[in-house]
Amino acid sequence: MSQEQAKTKQDNDNNGMLEAILENAEMGERALDQMIPMAEDGYFKAELMRQRNVYHDMASQAELCLTAAGEKPKGQSAFAKVNTQLGIRMKTIKDKSTRNLAEMLAEGSHQGIMDCHKCQTDFPQATPGAKKLLQQLEDFEEDNCQRLEGFL
């Protein structure tokens, strides 16, 4: 593989990893935006707002990195946005309890962890900066799971 091909592979992996981070963080942020108004417990609501802010910061970092690389960030697709909204509505029609919301969010964070693992495999040539941001996202998702268990 020539140096030019290696650079292109690294750029593609880097952009792919950053885009995956952006999609994951946007999904978390949007889900929380939809669920925060449902939360009645003050401690739980504060935790959800904290998580939403971290997702927002991570999405902004990924977007900034993509823009700096000359890419136009795509983020979550319109289909994924609608699918997430409908899924949350269906699962909360009859049960808006703290326990149900916490369980749904923990499931989302578990999925986020798996997505981070897949991302490491799919984009092995990404830059150290993108890999570090992905690791921060994975660590955050793991922490979310532990915090949410306290509300089950």
N, C-alpha and C positions, 0 to 999 in steps of 0.2 A: 504494500500500500504506500503510495507516495505521500509526501508531507501535505500536499494540498488535499488529498483524499482523507487523510487523518484529521486535518483541520475541519473539513466539511462534516465528517462523522461526529467530531466533538461538538461543533456548533449545533448540528441536528439533535444530538442527545441532550445538550444543554437546554436548547429551546423546548424540546419535548418534556424534559423534567420540570422546567419552570412553568410550562403550560399546565401540566398535571397538578402542580402545587396550587396554581391559580384556581383551577377548577375545584379542587378539594376545598380550598379555603372559602371560595364563593358559595359552595353548597352549604358548608357549615354556617356561614354568616346568614345566608337567606333562610335556612331552616330555623335558626335562632330568632331572626326577625319575626318570623311567623309564630313562634312558640312563646316568646317572652310575654306577649299580652295575655296568654292563657295562664301563665304562672301566678298562683295566688300566694304562695309561701315567699316571704321577703328574702330569706337567705338563698332560696333556690333561684329566685329571680335575679338576685345580685350575682350569683355564680353564672347564670346564663348570659348576663350582660358582660361579665368579664370575658367569657369564652368568645362572645361575638366580637368584642374589641380586638382580641388576639387574632381571630380569623381575619378580621378586616386588615390588621397590620401585615399579616403574612401575605394576603392577596395583594396589598399595595407594594410590598417588597418584590414579589414575583413579577408584577406588572412593570415596575420600574426597571428591573433587570432585563425583561424582554424588550422594553422600549429602548434601553441603552444599547442592546444588541441589534437594533434596527428592525425589530419585529413588531407587528401590530398584535397586541394581546387579544386572544379570542375569548378566553374564559368559558364559562358554562354555556352549553347550547340552550336554545329556547325550549327544545323538547325536554331536556334534563330539568330545567327550571319548573316547567309545568308539571312534570312527573313528580318532582319533589313536593310541590305545593299540594297536589292532589293526594299524594300518599299521606301527608301530614293531616290533611282534612279528614280523610277516611279513618285514620287511626285515632282521631280525637273527637269524632262526632259525639260519641257517648261517654268518653272518658278523658277528661282534661286534668286528671289528678297529677300531683307531683310525681307519684310513682310511675305512671304511664309515660309522662313526658321524659322523665329521667331514663327510663328503659329505652325509649325510642332514640334518644340522643346517644346513649351508650352504644346501641347497635350501630348508629352512624359513625361513631368514633372507632369502633372495631373495624368497620368497613374501611375507614380512612387509614388505619394501620396497615391493613392488607394492601390497599392501594399504594401506600408508600413502599412496601416490600416489592410489589410488582414493578414499580417505577425504578427501583434500584437495579432490577434485572433487565428492564427494557432499555434503560439509558445508561449503560456502564461507563461511557466516555464523557459524561457530563463534567463540568468544571468543579473544582473543590467548593466554590461558593454556592453553586446550585445544590450540591450534595449536602452541604452544611444546612441550607435552608430546608431541604427535605427532611433531614434528621431532626431539626427543630420542630417541624410539623409533626413528625412521628412521635417525638417525645411529648408534645402538647396533647396529641390524641390519646396517648397512654395515660397521661395525667388526668385528662377529662374523664376517662373510664373510671379511674379510682375515685375521683371526686363525686361522680354521678352515682356510684354504688352507695354512697352515704344517704342518698335520697330514695333508695328502693325500699 
